[in-house]
Amino acid sequence: MDSLIKAFYHVRMAEEYFADVIRDVDKGSMLASMCREYIKKCKYIENSFRQTPAMQGVDLTVLQNELNGDILVHEEISRLCLRLAQEQKESVVTLLKSLIAGEKITVEVQ
């Protein structure tokens, strides 16, 4: 299931980048038009897979969170983690695992 989540993550990421291109160019340009078409294709992939009978009975909670959340936050977290020392990276992984497990977290910044 991790590979499926990653695949949808990248489809959503592509959709966000195409939308970003549209924001940066003339809305009537050929490039903007192409990007709008690519966004439609990304949405088609997302919707068709959600509706396929192959997914009946599969818990799509994580996938739904990926599709509905701020997809670019993953990129921001990765970018920031590059600046951490190895011990700090390990602390971030521990923190994320605890959050996923539903544990109560208290963070002390020194």
N, C-alpha and C positions, 0 to 999 in steps of 0.2 A: 504494500500500500504506500510505502514511502516514495517509491518511484512515481506512482500515480500523482501523489500530492506535489512532487517536484515538477512533474510535467505540467500540471495545472498552474502551478506557481509561475512557470516560465511563459505560459500562454497569457496569464494575467499581466506579467511584467511587460511582455511585448505590447499588449493592449495599452498599458500606461505610457509606454514610450511613443507609440503612434499618436496618442492623444496629446502628448507633450510637443511633438512635431507640429501638430495642427495648431496648438497655441502659439507657436513661434513663427509661423509662416502666414502669408496671405490666405485667408479662408477660402478664397475662390481659386486658388492655384491648383495645378494638376497634382502636385505633391500632397496637398491637403485632401484632395479628392481620393487619391490612392490610399492614404492613411485611413480615411473613413471606411473604405472598402475592407482594408485589412482588419480594422476593429470589428467590423461585422463578421468577418471570418473567425476571429478569436471568440466572439460571443457564440457563434454557431457551434464551435468545438465544445465550449463549456456547456451550452444547453443540450446539445445532442447527447453528450455523455451522461449528464444528470438524468436524462429521460430513458436511457437504454435499459432494457430488461436485465442486462448483465449486472446492473448495479442494485437490483432488488435484493433486499436483505443485507446490504453492506452498510455499515455505519459511516455515514458521510459527514459526521460532525466536524472532524478536522478539515476535511476538504471544503465544507461550507465556510468554515472560519477563514480559510485561505482565500476563497473566492470573494468573500464579503468584506474582508479587512483591508487595511492600508498595506497593499502589497509592497510598497517601497520601503517599509520599515525594516524588512529583512536586509536590504542593501545597506541601509544606514547602520544597522547593528554590525554587520560585517565590516564596514568601513571603519567604524570606531574600534572594533576588536583588533584590527591590524596595529593599532597604536599601543596596545597593552603588552605588558611583559607576560611571559608564559604563566607565571603564578596567578596573575590577574585574570588571564583567559580561563584558567581552570576554575577560578572563583565564579566567573560569569556562567560557566557551564553548570556548576553546582547550583547557583541561584536559579537558573532557568529550569533545571530539573525539579527543584523544590516548588517553584511556581506551578509547574505542570501537575505536580502531585497534589496541589491544593494546600500546601503548607502555608502557615502564616509566616511572613518574612519581615524582619526588621533589619534595615540597612543603616550602618553607622559609617559615615564618611569622615576620614581623618585628614 
